Amino acid sequence: GRRFEPDYILILSKQGDILEQQHIFIEPKGEHLIEHDKWKEDFLLEIENKAVAKKIYVDDNMYRIWGYHFFNRDMRMNEFAADMGRL
């Protein structure tokens, strides 16, 4: 694959009987780059189903790794808002 560094990683934690963590990759994108960088959005949308969190330490933590649609107020707001609604 190609190198990719998302602009933002949102890390959320919920403490209960076990610690749950979500790592969410978010990439804002200007209209002029949405089609050019479509491969990045495709990758972000595949993360949830294909990513496997590697446990370095023995613990009972649950990790989820998600990628969201590109953030773009004019062209992707509905999709991004739906992604955020899943939280």
N, CA, C and O atoms as a DFTB+ gen file, in Angstrom:
348 C
 N C O
     1  1       0.804      -1.173       0.000
     2  2       0.000       0.000       0.000
     3  2       0.859       1.254       0.000
     4  3       2.084       1.205       0.112
     5  1       0.184       2.352      -0.127
     6  2       0.844       3.659      -0.108
     7  2       0.857       4.226       1.298
     8  3       0.030       3.872       2.138
     9  1       1.788       5.091       1.534
    10  2       1.911       5.748       2.830
    11  2       0.744       6.702       3.035
    12  3       0.325       7.402       2.113
    13  1       0.222       6.717       4.268
    14  2      -0.930       7.548       4.569
    15  2      -0.859       7.974       6.028
    16  3      -0.701       7.142       6.922
    17  1      -0.976       9.264       6.259
    18  2      -0.963       9.805       7.616
    19  2      -2.212      10.668       7.794
    20  3      -2.253      11.802       7.317
    21  1      -3.246      10.133       8.487
    22  2      -4.467      10.934       8.669
    23  2      -4.174      12.176       9.487
    24  3      -3.279      12.180      10.332
    25  1      -4.937      13.235       9.230
    26  2      -4.720      14.494       9.936
    27  2      -5.106      14.412      11.408
    28  3      -4.476      15.048      12.252
    29  1      -6.137      13.631      11.717
    30  2      -6.618      13.556      13.097
    31  2      -6.871      12.112      13.496
    32  3      -7.336      11.303      12.694
    33  1      -6.559      11.803      14.740
    34  2      -6.942      10.532      15.348
    35  2      -7.696      10.881      16.621
    36  3      -7.141      11.457      17.556
    37  1      -8.966      10.520      16.635
    38  2      -9.825      10.757      17.793
    39  2      -9.760       9.506      18.653
    40  3     -10.088       8.415      18.186
    41  1      -9.342       9.651      19.897
    42  2      -9.238       8.514      20.809
    43  2     -10.258       8.698      21.918
    44  3     -10.222       9.681      22.659
    45  1     -11.168       7.738      22.022
    46  2     -12.225       7.770      23.018
    47  2     -12.077       6.564      23.936
    48  3     -11.745       5.467      23.486
    49  1     -12.326       6.772      25.220
    50  2     -12.246       5.686      26.199
    51  2     -13.506       5.643      27.029
    52  3     -14.119       6.670      27.318
    53  1     -13.883       4.435      27.408
    54  2     -15.034       4.236      28.282
    55  2     -14.629       3.210      29.330
    56  3     -14.274       2.079      29.001
    57  1     -14.685       3.610      30.579
    58  2     -14.287       2.716      31.664
    59  2     -15.516       2.038      32.242
    60  3     -16.456       2.708      32.669
    61  1     -15.515       0.750      32.258
    62  2     -16.569      -0.058      32.867
    63  2     -15.882      -1.233      33.528
    64  3     -14.817      -1.075      34.125
    65  1     -16.477      -2.405      33.429
    66  2     -15.795      -3.601      33.929
    67  2     -14.489      -3.810      33.185
    68  3     -13.502      -4.287      33.745
    69  1     -14.504      -3.444      31.910
    70  2     -13.282      -3.453      31.109
    71  2     -13.158      -2.098      30.426
    72  3     -14.151      -1.392      30.247
    73  1     -11.967      -1.748      30.057
    74  2     -11.721      -0.480      29.364
    75  2     -11.975      -0.679      27.877
    76  3     -11.380      -1.560      27.257
    77  1     -12.855       0.133      27.302
    78  2     -13.111       0.111      25.868
    79  2     -12.478       1.354      25.260
    80  3     -12.620       2.456      25.790
    81  1     -11.785       1.171      24.154
    82  2     -11.171       2.304      23.467
    83  2     -11.526       2.271      21.993
    84  3     -11.580       1.208      21.374
    85  1     -11.767       3.447      21.444
    86  2     -11.993       3.604      20.014
    87  2     -10.932       4.556      19.473
    88  3     -10.720       5.641      20.014
    89  1     -10.286       4.147      18.426
    90  2      -9.327       4.995      17.726
    91  2      -9.933       5.260      16.359
    92  3     -10.122       4.338      15.565
    93  1     -10.236       6.527      16.086
    94  2     -10.959       6.899      14.877
    95  2     -10.087       7.818      14.025
    96  3      -9.656       8.877      14.482
    97  1      -9.835       7.408      12.795
    98  2      -9.022       8.196      11.876
    99  2      -9.929       9.132      11.094
   100  3     -10.905       8.703      10.479
   101  1      -9.590      10.427      11.125
   102  2     -10.397      11.459      10.473
   103  2      -9.507      12.275       9.543
   104  3      -8.414      12.703       9.915
   105  1     -10.004      12.479       8.324
   106  2      -9.230      13.198       7.310
   107  2     -10.096      14.269       6.648
   108  3     -10.970      13.935       5.848
   109  1      -9.874      15.558       6.964
   110  2     -10.565      16.610       6.221
   111  2      -9.974      16.686       4.810
   112  3      -8.780      16.463       4.610
   113  1     -10.825      17.004       3.848
   114  2     -10.341      17.004       2.473
   115  2     -11.052      18.085       1.682
   116  3     -12.280      18.166       1.697
   117  1     -10.292      18.910       0.995
   118  2     -10.859      19.935       0.120
   119  2     -11.525      19.297      -1.092
   120  3     -11.155      18.202      -1.517
   121  1     -12.518      20.002      -1.643
   122  2     -13.273      19.472      -2.783
   123  2     -12.362      19.053      -3.930
   124  3     -12.610      18.043      -4.590
   125  1     -11.321      19.820      -4.163
   126  2     -10.440      19.549      -5.298
   127  2      -9.612      18.272      -5.121
   128  3      -9.001      17.801      -6.081
   129  1      -9.582      17.710      -3.917
   130  2      -8.778      16.505      -3.669
   131  2      -9.603      15.249      -3.390
   132  3      -9.039      14.163      -3.258
   133  1     -10.908      15.375      -3.299
   134  2     -11.734      14.218      -2.931
   135  2     -11.572      13.075      -3.933
   136  3     -11.345      11.938      -3.521
   137  1     -11.679      13.335      -5.201
   138  2     -11.532      12.263      -6.204
   139  2     -10.080      11.792      -6.302
   140  3      -9.822      10.595      -6.428
   141  1      -9.143      12.722      -6.244
   142  2      -7.727      12.362      -6.354
   143  2      -7.297      11.436      -5.220
   144  3      -6.494      10.527      -5.429
   145  1      -7.827      11.664      -4.025
   146  2      -7.446      10.867      -2.846
   147  2      -8.506       9.838      -2.460
   148  3      -8.597       9.435      -1.301
   149  1      -9.298       9.423      -3.430
   150  2     -10.356       8.450      -3.157
   151  2      -9.804       7.174      -2.528
   152  3     -10.473       6.559      -1.697
   153  1      -8.605       6.769      -2.906
   154  2      -8.005       5.563      -2.348
   155  2      -7.845       5.686      -0.832
   156  3      -7.938       4.687      -0.119
   157  1      -7.603       6.911      -0.327
   158  2      -7.482       7.116       1.115
   159  2      -8.825       6.899       1.803
   160  3      -8.901       6.248       2.845
   161  1      -9.888       7.452       1.211
   162  2     -11.210       7.276       1.804
   163  2     -11.612       5.804       1.771
   164  3     -12.192       5.300       2.733
   165  1     -11.310       5.117       0.679
   166  2     -11.600       3.682       0.597
   167  2     -10.872       2.933       1.716
   168  3     -11.449       2.060       2.365
   169  1      -9.618       3.275       1.933
   170  2      -8.844       2.656       3.011
   171  2      -9.471       2.944       4.377
   172  3      -9.623       2.039       5.197
   173  1      -9.832       4.204       4.615
   174  2     -10.442       4.566       5.897
   175  2     -11.709       3.762       6.151
   176  3     -11.959       3.336       7.278
   177  1     -12.501       3.555       5.121
   178  2     -13.767       2.852       5.283
   179  2     -13.581       1.343       5.445
   180  3     -14.493       0.661       5.912
   181  1     -12.426       0.816       5.069
   182  2     -12.134      -0.603       5.245
   183  2     -11.566      -0.926       6.623
   184  3     -11.585      -2.082       7.048
   185  1     -11.067       0.076       7.313
   186  2     -10.367      -0.169       8.581
   187  2     -11.232      -0.909       9.590
   188  3     -10.767      -1.858      10.223
   189  1     -12.459      -0.498       9.747
   190  2     -13.311      -1.073      10.793
   191  2     -13.422      -2.589      10.667
   192  3     -13.361      -3.298      11.672
   193  1     -13.582      -3.085       9.462
   194  2     -13.781      -4.523       9.266
   195  2     -12.489      -5.317       9.132
   196  3     -12.475      -6.524       9.373
   197  1     -11.414      -4.655       8.753
   198  2     -10.177      -5.399       8.477
   199  2      -9.064      -5.194       9.497
   200  3      -8.131      -5.995       9.560
   201  1      -9.147      -4.132      10.300
   202  2      -8.058      -3.844      11.234
   203  2      -8.115      -4.778      12.430
   204  3      -9.190      -5.085      12.946
   205  1      -6.969      -5.216      12.856
   206  2      -6.859      -6.047      14.050
   207  2      -5.900      -5.335      14.992
   208  3      -4.728      -5.130      14.676
   209  1      -6.422      -4.964      16.153
   210  2      -5.570      -4.272      17.127
   211  2      -4.560      -5.259      17.700
   212  3      -4.922      -6.363      18.107
   213  1      -3.311      -4.860      17.728
   214  2      -2.248      -5.699      18.265
   215  2      -2.094      -5.407      19.747
   216  3      -1.884      -4.263      20.149
   217  1      -2.201      -6.445      20.549
   218  2      -2.037      -6.261      21.991
   219  2      -0.571      -6.472      22.347
   220  3      -0.002      -7.544      22.138
   221  1       0.006      -5.436      22.880
   222  2       1.398      -5.518      23.314
   223  2       1.463      -6.006      24.754
   224  3       2.352      -6.768      25.132
   225  1       0.510      -5.553      25.539
   226  2       0.458      -5.919      26.950
   227  2      -0.745      -6.823      27.177
   228  3      -1.747      -6.718      26.469
   229  1      -0.650      -7.697      28.149
   230  2      -1.773      -8.564      28.484
   231  2      -2.765      -7.727      29.282
   232  3      -2.444      -7.233      30.362
   233  1      -3.963      -7.574      28.745
   234  2      -4.999      -6.818      29.439
   235  2      -6.357      -7.238      28.904
   236  3      -6.452      -8.029      27.965
   237  1      -7.386      -6.711      29.499
   238  2      -8.743      -7.031      29.069
   239  2      -9.344      -5.915      28.236
   240  3     -10.562      -5.859      28.063
   241  1      -8.516      -5.033      27.721
   242  2      -9.020      -3.899      26.963
   243  2      -9.634      -4.330      25.639
   244  3      -9.159      -5.256      24.980
   245  1     -10.697      -3.637      25.271
   246  2     -11.305      -3.834      23.959
   247  2     -10.960      -2.618      23.109
   248  3     -11.190      -1.480      23.517
   249  1     -10.413      -2.865      21.938
   250  2     -10.024      -1.782      21.042
   251  2     -10.854      -1.858      19.774
   252  3     -11.092      -2.941      19.239
   253  1     -11.288      -0.712      19.303
   254  2     -11.943      -0.614      18.005
   255  2     -11.176       0.412      17.192
   256  3     -10.795       1.468      17.696
   257  1     -10.961       0.092      15.950
   258  2     -10.253       0.997      15.051
   259  2     -11.192       1.300      13.898
   260  3     -11.613       0.396      13.175
   261  1     -11.519       2.574      13.728
   262  2     -12.464       2.996      12.701
   263  2     -11.847       4.062      11.813
   264  3     -10.956       4.801      12.234
   265  1     -12.321       4.130      10.605
   266  2     -12.020       5.231       9.697
   267  2     -13.336       5.821       9.227
   268  3     -14.308       5.094       9.020
   269  1     -13.373       7.103       9.061
   270  2     -14.593       7.799       8.649
   271  2     -14.458       8.321       7.229
   272  3     -13.357       8.441       6.692
   273  1     -15.623       8.632       6.624
   274  2     -15.616       9.322       5.340
   275  2     -14.818      10.620       5.497
   276  3     -14.689      11.149       6.601
   277  1     -14.289      11.119       4.391
   278  2     -13.618      12.414       4.427
   279  2     -14.551      13.459       5.036
   280  3     -15.762      13.429       4.820
   281  1     -13.975      14.370       5.791
   282  2     -14.759      15.510       6.259
   283  2     -14.659      16.602       5.209
   284  3     -13.571      17.092       4.904
   285  1     -15.807      16.976       4.661
   286  2     -15.908      18.106       3.754
   287  2     -17.315      18.655       3.920
   288  3     -18.297      17.963       3.648
   289  1     -17.407      19.884       4.360
   290  2     -18.698      20.493       4.693
   291  2     -19.676      20.489       3.516
   292  3     -20.878      20.319       3.721
   293  1     -19.187      20.671       2.303
   294  2     -20.069      20.785       1.147
   295  2     -20.386      19.454       0.467
   296  3     -21.489      19.272      -0.049
   297  1     -19.435      18.529       0.463
   298  2     -19.629      17.311      -0.326
   299  2     -19.792      16.030       0.492
   300  3     -20.330      15.049      -0.022
   301  1     -19.345      16.009       1.741
   302  2     -19.379      14.765       2.516
   303  2     -20.004      14.932       3.901
   304  3     -19.854      14.047       4.744
   305  1     -20.689      16.024       4.154
   306  2     -21.195      16.284       5.504
   307  2     -22.200      15.241       5.972
   308  3     -22.149      14.818       7.127
   309  1     -23.117      14.815       5.098
   310  2     -24.100      13.811       5.507
   311  2     -23.449      12.492       5.898
   312  3     -23.818      11.883       6.902
   313  1     -22.482      12.054       5.102
   314  2     -21.796      10.799       5.398
   315  2     -20.990      10.916       6.682
   316  3     -21.013      10.014       7.520
   317  1     -20.270      12.039       6.839
   318  2     -19.449      12.228       8.035
   319  2     -20.329      12.316       9.283
   320  3     -19.998      11.742      10.320
   321  1     -21.446      13.034       9.182
   322  2     -22.362      13.155      10.326
   323  2     -22.928      11.788      10.699
   324  3     -23.090      11.494      11.883
   325  1     -23.227      10.957       9.720
   326  2     -23.711       9.602      10.006
   327  2     -22.632       8.781      10.708
   328  3     -22.924       8.017      11.627
   329  1     -21.380       8.945      10.268
   330  2     -20.267       8.258      10.950
   331  2     -20.170       8.703      12.405
   332  3     -20.038       7.874      13.306
   333  1     -20.236      10.007      12.630
   334  2     -20.154      10.531      14.006
   335  2     -21.348      10.082      14.847
   336  3     -21.217       9.886      16.055
   337  1     -22.506       9.919      14.215
   338  2     -23.706       9.470      14.923
   339  2     -23.568       8.061      15.482
   340  3     -24.307       7.688      16.393
   341  1     -22.653       7.284      14.961
   342  2     -22.452       5.917      15.450
   343  2     -21.766       5.877      16.807
   344  3     -21.775       4.851      17.487
   345  1     -21.170       7.006      17.198
   346  2     -20.494       7.023      18.492
   347  2     -21.528       6.954      19.568
   348  3     -21.188       6.955      20.751
